[in-house]
Amino acid sequence: GGLLILLSGVGTHHRIPWLIRPREVVPFSVGRVPAEMREALANRNFRFFFLAILAFLVTRGFADGLGIFMGTYFWRLDSEHVFQATAVALVGIVIGTPFWAGLVRWYEKRTIFMAGVISLGVFSAVAPLLKILGYFPAHDDPAYLPLIYGALLVSSLGAAGAVAVPGAMLADVADEHELRTGHRQEGSFFGALYFSGQAAAGM
């Protein structure tokens, strides 16, 4: 991670002369941090964004944390099939990320994010619910594993959509905030995004 940040900084260093200059230079102080956080949280779009990301990360965290238990005790899969299910989910992420990123050219980022979250939620829940209600094929049915893997694949594709666009969405929020207030606060916004990930992990 640190190496990638360093390479990114070196690779974009030549763009510094073209960056937008702040309207006023305010010296750093400890008291300035809470004031900037209050200003960032006063942005309505950012508040909705932060809560949506937090809800998604908590949901995804539960799904990831309980995945092995669901596979072992709910679906009654052996270790080989649990591994295959994990691989299917990874394939969904790998395929879904460039797919959703490409859709940004034609659709709003918010729409893509919502579609990804809805896909994740629906296809993470539909197969277990069908099994609980007695409508899922029996354990020895040939369709049993393909349906489980299919639901995992589609839910992972949805998760990719919810992962692919938040950074770009937050950059738009930062631009809108600067237009409205004259202040550039990417640090506050992206710091809050990082905090949402830590908060979700804690939950």
N, C-alpha and C positions, 0 to 999 in steps of 0.2 A: 504494500500500500504506500509506504513512504517513498519508495523508489519511483512509483508511478506519479506521485505528486511532484517529486523533484524533476522528473522528465517533462511533465506538463508545464511546470514553471519555466524551465529552460527553453522549451519549445515555443512558448508564447511570450517570452521576454521582449522580443522585438516589437510587439504590439503596444508596448507601454506609451510611446508618444501619441498614439491615436485614441487613448482612453479619454473618456469624458472627465473633465476637471471638476472637482466639487466647487459649489458656489462660494462656500466659506470653509476655511480650515479651522476646525475646533480642536484644541489640544486635548490629549487623552487625560481622563481622570476617572477614578473609581466611581464617583457619583454619576458619571455620564452613562455607564452601562445600564443601570436600572431605567434611566430616562429613555434610552434608545429601545430597550425591550418594551416599555410601555407604549412607545410610539409604534413599534412594529405590531404589537398585539391590538392596537387600535385599528389596524387595517382589517376590514371585514373579510376581504378575500383570503387574507392570510389565516385568519382564525378558522374559517371553514376548511381551508387546505390542511392546516395542522391537525384538526380533529379528524378529518377523513383519513389522513395518513396514519394517525395513531390507531384508529379503529381497524384499518387494514392490517397494520403490522401486528396488532394483538391477535387478530383472527388468524393471520398466517402463522404466527408463533404457536398458537394452540394447535393448528393443523400439523405443523412440523414436529412439535413436541410430543403429540399423541400418536403420530403416524405409525411408529413401530408397535405401539400397544394395540392400535386398531388392527394392524395387519396380523398380529400374532393371536390376539384374543377375540377380536370381533369377527374378522374375516377368516380366521383359522388357517392362515398361510404358513408354510414352512419357511425356513431361513432363506432358501433359494428364491422363493416367490416374493418374499419381502424385499430382497435385493433387487429383483426385477421391477417391482413396483417403484422403488426409489429411482431406478434408472429411467423408467418411463416418465416420472415426474421431472427429472433433469432434462430429458429430451424435450418436454413441453416448454420448459424455460428457455432452452437454447433455440428452439424453433420460434417460440412466441416473441422473444425480444426484438429481433429484426423485423418481424411481421408487424407488430404494433408500432414500432418506431417509423416504419414506412408509411403507416396510415396517417401520421401527423401531417403529411402534405395535403390531405384532403379533409380531415376531420379535426374538430377542436380537441385539444389535449384533455380537457375536462371530460368530454364524451368518451374518449379512449380509456381514461382512468376508470370512469364509472362502469363502462362495459367490461373491463377487466375484473373489477371487484365483484360485479354481479355474477360473471361467469364463474369466478372462484367460489363464491358463496353457494350458488345453486348446485354446481357439479360436485362440490365437496360434501353437500348434504343429501343430494337426491338418492345416491346409491345406498348409504346407510339407512335412510328413512324407508326406502323400498324394502330393504331386508327386515327392518323392524316390523313393518306392516305385513310382511309375508308375501310380497310380490316379487322378490328377487329370486333368480334361479337357485336351485339347491346346490350344495357344496360340490356334489359330484356331476353337476351339469356341465357340458362342454362350454357353455356360454358364461360360466361363472367367472373365470379369470379374465377373459377378454372384456367383459363389462366393467369389472373393477379397474382394469388398466385403462380402459377408454375414459371412464369418469376421471381418473387421475390425470390423464393426458390433457383433457379439456380444462380441468380446474387449474392445472399448471400453466396452460396457455393463458388463462385469465390472469393468473398471478403475474405472468410476464408483462401483461398490459398495465397492471397496477404498479409495476416496478420500473417500466421503461420511460415513463413520462414525468414523474414528479419533479426531477431536477429542472427540466425545461419549464414546467408549470411555475416553479418557484422563481425562476429567472424572469418570467413574465410578471409575476407579482412584484418583484423588485423594481422592474421598469415602471410599472403602474404607480408604485409607491413614490418613486423619484419624481414622476410627472406631477403627482398630486402634492407632495411636500417639499420637493427640492433636495431631499436627502437620499443618499445612496446607502442602503443598509443590507447588502448581501450577507455580511457577516452575521447579523442578528437573525436573518431569515434561515440561512443554511445551518447556523448553530442550533436553532430551534428544531429544524428537521433532524439533525443528528440526535438531539435530545429526545425526540419522539421515538427514535429507534431504541435508545437506551431505556426509555420508560416502558416501551412495549416488551423489551427483553425482561425487565424487572417484573412486569405483570405476569 
